[in-house]
């Protein structure tokens, strides 16, 4: 399946991106750099497991 973003949708994304980046920065600033990096590592591992077929069965 393919989709397209309209020019109006692209403009909306351009306006929302800085707002969301600031929100995420504020949400994670008290979480700490070490915890943030650990979360990123765990999420990357999870993404890999989800993408791989289940060979264990």
Backbone bond lengths (Angstrom), bond angles and torsions (degrees), N, CA, C in turn:
res aa  C-N    CA-C-N  psi(-1)  N-CA   C-N-CA  omega(-1)  CA-C   N-CA-C  phi
1 X - - - 1.433 - - 1.524 108.41 -
2 X 1.280 115.99 136.70 1.449 121.12 176.63 1.524 109.03 -122.12
3 X 1.276 114.92 152.21 1.459 120.53 177.12 1.511 109.70 -139.83
4 X 1.293 114.38 166.79 1.462 120.52 178.27 1.513 109.09 -132.12
5 X 1.307 114.58 145.96 1.455 120.82 173.38 1.518 107.04 -98.92
6 X 1.293 115.47 129.67 1.459 120.09 179.51 1.528 109.56 -71.27
7 X 1.309 118.11 162.09 1.468 119.75 175.37 1.532 112.07 -55.79
8 X 1.321 117.09 -38.18 1.471 119.70 178.08 1.526 110.28 -65.10
9 X 1.343 117.31 -37.08 1.458 120.89 177.45 1.513 111.69 -66.30
10 X 1.332 116.73 -39.54 1.469 120.73 176.77 1.522 110.86 -63.36
11 X 1.322 116.78 -40.27 1.472 120.12 178.55 1.524 110.64 -64.57
12 X 1.322 116.31 -39.87 1.460 120.24 178.16 1.524 110.46 -63.09
13 X 1.338 116.88 -45.46 1.467 120.79 177.47 1.524 110.89 -59.90
14 X 1.311 117.27 -41.98 1.467 121.19 178.69 1.521 111.57 -60.93
15 X 1.327 117.55 -35.62 1.471 120.88 179.14 1.525 111.24 -76.95
16 X 1.332 117.02 -34.57 1.464 120.18 -176.08 1.521 113.67 -80.58
17 X 1.321 118.02 -30.63 1.465 120.64 -175.97 1.519 113.87 -53.90
18 X 1.333 119.90 -50.03 1.474 118.05 -179.90 1.531 112.62 -63.65
19 X 1.318 116.96 -35.34 1.464 120.90 179.36 1.530 109.81 -64.75
20 X 1.327 116.56 -45.13 1.467 120.40 -179.94 1.520 111.85 -68.52
21 X 1.325 117.32 -37.97 1.472 120.05 177.26 1.519 110.59 -60.99
22 X 1.319 117.50 -42.22 1.467 121.15 178.89 1.530 110.78 -66.65
23 X 1.322 117.09 -41.38 1.461 120.97 177.71 1.517 110.74 -59.65
24 X 1.336 116.92 -48.00 1.462 120.22 179.92 1.523 111.67 -64.59
25 X 1.318 117.25 -38.40 1.462 119.93 177.98 1.527 110.13 -60.49
26 X 1.324 116.92 -45.16 1.465 120.65 179.89 1.529 111.39 -66.45
27 X 1.330 116.58 -38.29 1.461 119.79 -179.62 1.523 111.60 -64.47
28 X 1.318 116.96 -36.46 1.458 120.28 -173.63 1.523 114.14 -98.12
29 X 1.323 119.48 -7.19 1.460 119.38 -175.19 1.522 112.53 -63.72
30 X 1.320 118.47 -31.44 1.467 120.96 178.04 1.520 112.03 -86.93
31 X 1.317 117.37 -9.39 1.461 122.68 -179.56 1.524 110.55 -74.20
32 X 1.306 117.22 -28.17 1.460 121.95 177.72 1.514 112.51 91.33
33 X 1.325 115.04 148.70 1.462 121.76 -177.23 1.529 111.61 -62.39
34 X 1.328 117.05 -45.21 1.469 120.36 -177.77 1.527 110.84 -63.08
35 X 1.324 117.40 -45.46 1.462 120.66 179.28 1.532 111.18 -65.16
36 X 1.316 116.55 -38.73 1.460 120.37 178.91 1.523 110.34 -63.29
37 X 1.323 117.24 -44.99 1.467 120.65 178.69 1.528 111.35 -64.03
38 X 1.318 116.74 -38.61 1.464 120.37 178.11 1.530 109.80 -64.37
39 X 1.326 117.25 -41.98 1.462 121.15 178.29 1.529 110.80 -62.17
40 X 1.313 116.98 -43.47 1.465 121.32 178.64 1.528 110.15 -59.94
41 X 1.327 116.73 -45.65 1.463 121.14 179.75 1.525 110.86 -60.71
42 X 1.320 117.04 -45.07 1.458 120.85 -179.69 1.528 111.47 -65.01
43 X 1.314 117.27 -40.59 1.463 120.27 178.88 1.524 111.49 -66.88
44 X 1.325 117.05 -37.29 1.470 120.11 176.49 1.527 110.59 -64.56
45 X 1.335 117.22 -40.84 1.462 120.86 177.46 1.527 110.49 -63.52
46 X 1.302 116.58 -42.28 1.456 121.34 178.81 1.525 110.94 -62.11
47 X 1.315 116.91 -42.80 1.462 121.17 178.50 1.525 110.51 -59.99
48 X 1.331 117.21 -40.87 1.466 121.39 179.14 1.526 110.67 -64.41
49 X 1.325 117.21 -43.79 1.462 121.26 -179.84 1.526 110.50 -63.82
50 X 1.301 117.87 -40.32 1.462 121.73 -179.15 1.525 110.84 -67.27
51 X 1.331 118.09 -36.79 1.459 121.96 -178.57 1.517 112.92 -74.01
52 X 1.336 117.78 -29.75 1.454 121.98 -176.41 1.517 110.14 -80.02
53 X 1.339 117.25 141.93 1.471 118.89 174.85 1.524 109.98 -68.07
54 X 1.285 116.43 155.03 1.463 122.25 -178.37 1.527 109.40 -81.06
55 X 1.345 116.07 92.61 1.467 121.79 -179.13 1.520 112.44 -82.21
56 X 1.326 117.48 -10.62 1.455 121.43 -174.47 1.529 112.14 -73.99
57 X 1.321 118.36 -18.32 1.469 120.06 -175.36 1.491 112.22 -91.43
